[in-house]
Amino acid sequence: MNHEQTLKDYSQVGKACWGYLLLQIILSFSLTFIFLSTALSILPFEITSTLGFQTNLSAFIPLLSMALAPIIVITFQKKNLRWNYDQEQFRYPYSPKLIFRYYALILGFNFGLGLLLTLLSTLIQAIGGSEIVAPDISMSSQPFYDILLFLQIVVIAPIFEEIFFRGLILQSLQRYNKNLAIFASALLFSLLHLNLAQSVPAFFSGLIFGYLAIQYRSLSLPILVHMLNNAISFGITNTSSSIILTLYSIICILALFYSIYKIITYIKKHPNIDYSIPDLKTWIKRPAVLSFVIFSLLICVFALI
């Protein structure tokens, strides 16, 4: 494969991520305007002015834009990146044990990273910065809003993020090098969160999702693990039971030790694996990629000022 085509593909990956981000923003504003103006012209003011209506709309719009943005980008970019949709990637021959095993790895990593981020947040606040906080995913008193929020976090986000990042992005780069594909898709996936509290654990989760996509030649497995991770996070965030929270903390500590053990064991069993990432500098220096990385990092940093 010639060098010119390689550079073109690298650039298209960056453009696809810019398209994903910008489309989400544009869709959020445009859909809000469309739905709100339509509702105002059809429904009485007594309904549209209520807090419940506005709350439900604030959950429905992100859900819709989160699904539409990757669909639109993939539709226009799959030809440029020569990505072929394959239904075989959505087969489901996986046992619950396998899904929970990889979830345990993610849980352990996320718990350890959460401790480090808490320490970093304390240091940043000590010098006058802001606390590192993740977006609020707490349930409200509106049942319809809670259903939409659950669907957005547990169903829509895992499905479409995995199809975009482990489908379009990873598989487009995999033809050059699988290490680059896993790393790049994880990095872009994490940066698209635009929030340090989410971006750091999302990067390490993305590495595991990428490994699963390549190792098992499947998108269904990373989607299922992603769903399980988000579902449990959503449930823990919205529980007030001290027993459940205590049990979850104990499980997180055990998962951390399990993750460390599995990584050490894997490295010892596979001493000859090449962990280098060829062409990383060439990829990240492409203007579309570099601008996306810098922009996303700046958003994360400015949120702490």
Beta strands, then each sheet from edge to edge (+ up, - down):
end
